[in-house]
Amino acid sequence: MQIQIELFGLAKMIAQTGLVTLEVEDGATYKAIVERLAEQYPDFVGPLISPDTLTLLNCTVFVRNQKDMITQEQVHESPAPGDRLSLLTVIVGG
């Protein structure tokens, strides 16, 4: 199955593109998608993806279909066919 991920912020700068297509197994979970991103874009590991657990760092999130943020509790769920994912880096502070 192919998953398209729109990249923003730091992810877009590192990948030097705004859209990536990943080949993943049917029914792949969000965690498996993160692991695939780490394989395809090893420079994501550290600033966006945890090197030890291959999960998104707290400042980085998936948004599904431009409206639903995927939480840590949902990482073992799978996107539906046709879902569009965005990868965002959230900057907080004052």
Phi, psi and omega per residue, in radians:
M1 nan 2.529 3.093
Q2 -1.805 2.393 3.081
I3 -2.095 2.240 3.032
Q4 -1.730 2.351 3.141
I5 -2.225 2.141 3.065
E6 -1.507 2.261 -3.080
L7 -1.792 2.477 3.093
F8 -2.311 2.796 3.014
G9 1.022 -2.289 -3.065
L10 -1.065 -0.687 3.125
A11 -1.050 -0.750 3.135
K12 -1.144 -0.696 3.120
M13 -1.132 -0.769 -3.105
I14 -1.169 -0.814 -3.089
A15 -1.343 -0.312 -3.104
Q16 1.038 0.597 3.062
T17 -2.760 2.736 -3.138
G18 -1.738 -0.089 -3.100
L19 -2.573 2.248 3.081
V20 -2.176 2.628 3.050
T21 -2.074 2.199 3.136
L22 -1.952 2.491 3.016
E23 -1.696 2.048 3.140
V24 -2.303 2.868 3.105
E25 -1.182 2.621 3.044
D26 -0.976 2.370 3.135
G27 1.355 0.233 -3.133
A28 -1.017 2.429 3.112
T29 -1.416 2.931 3.064
Y30 -1.072 -0.627 3.090
K31 -1.081 -0.764 3.113
A32 -1.109 -0.606 3.104
I33 -1.164 -0.694 3.086
V34 -1.108 -0.753 3.118
E35 -1.075 -0.677 3.095
R36 -1.166 -0.691 3.058
L37 -1.039 -0.731 3.134
A38 -1.094 -0.628 3.091
E39 -1.187 -0.815 -3.059
Q40 -1.326 -0.548 -3.117
Y41 -2.259 1.341 -3.079
P42 -1.042 -0.381 3.106
D43 -1.264 -0.179 3.022
F44 -1.248 -0.478 -3.109
V45 -1.247 2.153 -3.056
G46 2.010 -1.275 -3.104
P47 -1.336 -0.480 -3.075
L48 -2.134 -0.558 -3.067
I49 -2.126 2.326 3.138
S50 -1.116 2.239 -3.109
P51 -1.165 -0.512 -3.061
D52 -1.562 -0.533 -3.086
T53 -1.968 -0.143 -3.077
L54 0.897 0.816 3.008
T55 -2.111 2.805 3.106
L56 -1.148 2.435 3.046
L57 -1.224 2.808 -3.066
N58 -0.988 -0.431 -3.102
C59 -1.516 -0.030 -3.067
T60 -2.132 2.338 -3.092
V61 -2.421 2.669 2.912
F62 -1.579 2.468 2.960
V63 -2.114 2.251 -3.100
R64 -1.726 2.200 3.077
N65 0.958 0.614 3.068
Q66 1.056 0.359 3.134
K67 -2.533 -0.460 -3.058
D68 -1.964 2.033 3.061
M69 -1.371 2.326 3.116
I70 -1.505 2.101 -3.102
T71 -1.551 2.952 3.101
Q72 -1.034 -0.538 3.135
E73 -1.236 -0.280 -3.086
Q74 -1.773 0.083 -3.039
V75 -1.134 -0.323 3.133
H76 -1.678 0.100 3.028
E77 -1.566 2.984 -3.119
S78 -2.135 2.524 3.011
P79 -1.209 2.654 3.077
A80 -1.394 2.681 3.067
P81 -0.949 2.333 3.136
G82 1.574 -0.184 3.080
D83 -1.090 2.497 3.088
R84 -1.897 2.212 3.139
L85 -1.833 2.533 2.996
S86 -2.110 2.504 3.083
L87 -1.984 2.056 -3.050
L88 -2.121 2.553 2.974
T89 -1.830 2.139 -3.113
V90 -1.669 2.216 3.112
I91 -1.903 2.196 3.135
V92 -2.177 2.853 3.105
G93 2.341 -3.059 -3.093
G94 -2.527 nan nan
